[in-house]
Amino acid sequence: MAKLEITLHQKDGDVTYKQNHITGQKYLDFWNIQEKIEKESLNNVEIIALRLEYIASLFPDDKLTKEQVLKGLDPWELDATISRLISVVLGNEESGEKKEP
């Protein structure tokens, strides 16, 4: 099972993107985004745009963009999906894979 998965709704049906390896750089990228949010007092739209760009960058498919993520999720799925994926990157939520003892 992939560490990260996101399913986006598209005209031809749902498409699932998977990522098996998340680098330590993605962990640092998240904290750089958080610092930017705090220092620049960004509004909600700017924060969501930054986080969508980050989410898209987690997956190896070059065709996956923040616009695709935004268009592929229902409004009620957006915040929960962003939070779930960030939680996995930060190690706060299990990814579905068992960790080695």
N, C-alpha and C positions, 0 to 999 in steps of 0.2 A: 504494500500500500504506500502511496506517495505521502510525503510529509505534509505538503500543501496541495490543496485542491480547490478550484473555484469552478462553479458551473454557471455559465452565462446563457441566457435565453436569446436565441436568434431566430430569424425567419424560418429557417429550415429545421429547427429543433434545437434542443439544448446541446451545448458544447462544453465539455469538461477539460480544463487545463490542469496539468499536474506538474509538480516539482519535487524531485527526490532529494536534492542537495541544496541546502541553504548555507551560504558562506557567512563567516563572521563579519564580513563587510556589510552585509544586509542588516545585521544587528547594529553596527555603528551608523549606518545610513538612517535607520529609524531614529536614533538619538540625536543625530544632526538635524533631522526634520523637527523633532520636538523642541530643540533649542531655538530653531528659527521661529517656530510658532510662538514661543514665549517671548523672545526678544523683539519681534516685529509686531506683536499684538495683531495678528492676522484675524480677519473675520471668518465666519463659519464656511463661506463658499471657498475662500482661499485655503482653509485647512482641509476641507474635503478634497479639493483639487490636488493638493500635495500628497495626501494619503492615497488617492486613487493612482497617482503616478507611481508612488512607492509600491503599491500592490501589483500593478502591471509589471514593474521591474523584477518582482520576485519569481516570475515565470520565464522559462527560456524561450518561449515562442516569440519571435520578433514581431509577429503580427498582433500580439496582445498589447493594446494601448489603454491609456486611462479612459479614453472615449468609449472603447469597447466595453470596458468594465462598467462604466456609468450607464451605457445603453443596455447592457446585458443583465442588469439586476433590477428587480422591482424596487420601488422606493422603500418599502418596508424591509427589504433584504440588505440594503446598502450599509447601514451602520453596523448591523450584526456581522456581516461578512468582513468588513474592514477590521472590526474588533477581533473576530475569530482568527483571522490570518496573522494579525500583529501579535496576538497572544501566543500563537505557535512559534513565531520567530523569537519572541522574548523568552520562550520556555515556560510560560505561564499556563499553557494548555497542551494536553497531549495531542500529538499529531496523528494518532492511530497506530504508530509503530511502537513496538516494545523496545525499551532501552535495554542495553546490555548491562548485566549486573556488575 
